[in-house]
């Protein structure tokens, strides 16, 4: 395990913040220190959005060689709760080569290690566990029993060879709030965004544009969400679903040529979508199959208070 940690240690960044809100709503924000990961020679650092709840007035990055750089926030992925930073006047001294694993290769039951740089910028803090599940939180996350919390949010989840599995962040099935899931960090339930998924959205984040969750504007009865058939029970007026002609009582059959047998599968598919994506939906109405095309709209993101 020490060799695995040493493989990624050169890319772990200690994040120190100054100023900002002490509380967000009724919750205390994560002020002080947190962890990020250096991505390239341009000084881009990925971290968890939870680490920036308090909207700090200044950001300082401390690299493993003790170099310090002021940084700015570039953009946030509000669906997977990741935030991209960029160090000012950064000059990379080495090629950034982070070994990673594909989502498909990750195995439930394999050993994993959560690492962060909160306690010491030159010596990562470490938590050992196993991969408890895949495709958790509507298909967005890897689950682990490694101790995941503020000490390693925004850091790395790696295997015993030092290959990256994901980025630890708090997530919950019950809420899309940025602090949702943080209360579980000491209960053996930790989540990490697959590294592969972060990479697919990195070019958009580098453009400086926040990425928002997508909304379709239809839903199911509460008691059908997990075990029921995909029969639409709600269509919001003037929503993408309404504009596409979907109606209450329609049964979803396929989304983008993928068969959808249950309301749970529909919800899982939709909850991974970003604003602006176009979906082709095949549905049944009175026993006749029809096709609709809709474009997801941005979910409203509540401002920090």
N, C-alpha and C positions, 0 to 999 in steps of 0.2 A: 504493500500500500504506500509506503513512503516514496517509492519510485513513481507511482501514479500521480501523487500530489506534486512531486517535483516537476513532472512533465508540464503541468498547467500553471504552476506557481509564477513563472515569469510574466504571465499575462493577467494576473489578478491585480486589481487596482483598489486601493482604499479611497473611499469618497468621503470627504469632510465638507460639511455644509455650514453656512452661517446665516442666521436670521430666519425669517419666515414665521408661519403660524405654529403655535405650540399645540393647538387642537384643531381637528377637522370635524365639525359637527360636535358630537359628544365624545369623540375618541381623541386620545393623545396621538399626535403624529410622530413619525419616526425621524426625530431630529438627531443631529450628531453625525456618527459615522455609519457607513454602509459599504457595500462591495459592488464593483463593476468588473467588466472583462474587456481588455484591450483587443480590438478587432483588426487594426491595420496600422500602417506606418503614417497615416494621416492623423492619428490620434483619436479615432472614434472609439468610444467605450459604450458598451451596452450594459444596462442595469435594470432593476425592477422599478416600476412606477411607484410602488409603495414607498420606496426610499425618498420620494420627492413630494409626498403628500403636503408637506408644510410650505411648499413653494419658496425655497430658500433664496435669499438675496445674493449669495455668493457660493460658488462651488469650487472646491480644491481637490485635485486628484493627486494621490501619493502613489508612485510606482514602486515596484519591488527594489529598485536601486536607490530608493529614497528621493528620487527626483520629484519635484512638486510642480504642478501646472494648474493654472486657473482654467476652468472649463465653462462651457455654456450648454444649455439644453437645446438640442436640435429638433427633436420630434418625439411623439409618444404613440405607441400602438395601444389603443384603448381596448382592444379586444383581448389581447394576450398580456396586457399590463406590463409592457416593456418600454423603457425610455432610452433614447440614444443621446449621448453626450459627445462633445468634441473638445479636446484639450487645445488651448491656445498656444501658438508658437511651438508646436510639437515637432521634434525631429527624431524619427525612429532610428534606433541604432541596430536593429536586426529585422529580418523578415518575420512577420507574424504568421506562424504556421500552427494552427490549432487542430489537432487530430479530433475527428468526430465520428459518431456512429449514426447510421440511418435509423429512422424510426422503426422500420421493419426488422432490423437486426436486434433490437432491444428485447430481452427475454424476461418475462415475469419470474421472479425468484432469484435472479442473478444479483451478486453483490454490487453495491455502488457506494460512492463517497460524495458527500456534500462538503464543499470547501468555500470559505469566505476569507476576507482580509480585514475584518472589522477590528479584531483585537491587536493585530500587528501587520503592518504593510509588508514586512519581509519574511514572515512565517505564518502561512495560512492556518486558520482554525478549521478543524476537520471533524466530520460526523459520519460514522459508518452505518450502513443499513442494507436493505435489499429493495429491488424494484417490486412494489406491491401490485401494480396494475398499469395498464396502458389505456390510452383513449379515455381518460377520466375527464370530468368537468366538460361534458358535451363534446368529447373528442379532442380537447385542446391540450391535455396534460398527461405527464407521467406521474404516477403516484409512488411514493417511497415512505418507508418507516424511519429513514434517517432523520435525525433531528434538524428539521428545516424551520428557520425562523429569522428574526432580524439579524442574527449573526452571519447568515449566508444568503439572505434574499439578494438577488442580483448577481450572485456568484456563479458557481458551476456545480452540476451534478455529473460525476464522471464514473467510468468503470474502473476495475482494478488494474487496467493497463494505461490509465490516464487519458482515455478517449472520452470525448464530451458526449453526454447524453442530453443534457438540457440546462436550463437556467431556473433556479428556484425562485418562485413567486407565490404569494398567497392567492388562492382561488377557491371559489365555493360554487356548488351546484345551485344554491338557493338565492344567490344575489350576484349582480354584476358590479357591485360597488368595489372600488379599488382596495378597500380594507377587508373585504369579505374573505374569510378563510384564515385570516391572521390569528384568530383565537384558537386555531387547532394546532399551532406549532409545537406544543408540548404534549400532544395526544397521539403521537405516532402516525399522523396523517399529514404528509407533506406533498406539495405539488411542484412540478417543474415543466416549463415550456420546452418542448423538443428543440434542440439546437437547429435542426433542419428547418423547422417552421420559422424560426427567427430569421434565418438566412434568406428565405424567399421574400420577406418583406423589407429586408435591410436597404435595398436600393431606394425604395419609396421613402423610408425614414431619412436617408441621407439627403434627399431633396428638400428636407425641412418641412414636410407636410405631415401633420398628425393623421393617423389612420383610425377610422371609426368603425364600430360594429355596425352591421347591416340589419335593417328591419324590413319585414315583408308585410306586416299588418294583418296577419290572420293567426288564429290560435284554436286550441282545443279545450274541451271541458277539463276542469282541474283533475277530475278522477280518471281522465283518459290519457293524460300526458305520458305516463309511464307504461301503462298496460293496454290502452285502448287502440281501436282502429283509427287511422288517420282521417277522421271525418271532421271537417271544418265546423267549428261552433261559433266563431267570432270573426267578423271582417270589419276592420276599422274604416270609417268613411274617408275617402280621398287617400287611402294608403296604396302602396304598390299592388297589393292583392286586389283591392277594389278597382283600381284603374285597369288591371289585367282581366277583370271580369269574373273573378272567383266569388263564389257565393256560399252562404251557410248551407251545410248539407253535402257539399262536394267532398268526394273522397280522393285524397292524393294517392296516385299510383306510382309515379316515377318523378325524380328530380334530376335533370341532366342525364337522362337514360339510365339512372341508377334506381332499381326497384326499391320502393319504400313500403314495407309491410305494416309498420306500426307508427303511431303518433310519436313514440319515443325516437324512432329513426328520423322522422321528419324534423323534429326539434333539434336533434343532434346535428343534422345536416345544416339547418338554418343558423344555428348558434355558432358555427364556424365561419360564417360569411362576413365579409367586409362591405361597407357602404359602397355602392356603385357597381356591384357585381350583377350580371344578368343571369337569371335562372330560367330554364325551360321546364315547366311543370305540366305533367300529364295527369289528368284527374278524370273521375267518373261522375257524371251527373245523370241521374235517372237511368243508370245502366249503360250509358253511352260515353266512350272515352273522348275527351277533348284535350286540347293543348293550349297553354297560355304562356306568355313570356313576360317576365316582370324584372324590374331593376330595383335592387335593394336601396333603401334610403337610410341615411345616417340616424342612429339612435341618439337621443339627446344626452350629452355628457354634462352632469351637474358641476357647476364651478366649485372650486375650493372655498370653503367658508371658515 
